[in-house]
Amino acid sequence: MTANKIIRLNTNGSIDSSFTIGN
């Protein structure tokens, strides 16, 4: 399993950052 850092730009221009765990 790996932990991936997910950073995405929301429609309002703010940055949503979160960690997800996948395989």
N, C-alpha and C positions, 0 to 999 in steps of 0.2 A: 504493500500500500504506500501511496505517496501523498504528501501534503502540498497542495498547490495554492499559491497566493493569487487570488483573483482580484483584479482591479478593473472596474468598468466605469465609464462615464455615463451618468444618468442624463435624461432628456433635459433636465433643468440646469445642467452644467456642473452639478456637484459630483464628487468622486465617491463611489461606493467601494470600500475595500473590505474584503473578507477572506477567511481561510476555508478551503474545502478539502475534505479527505476523500480520496478515491483510490482505485486500484490501478 
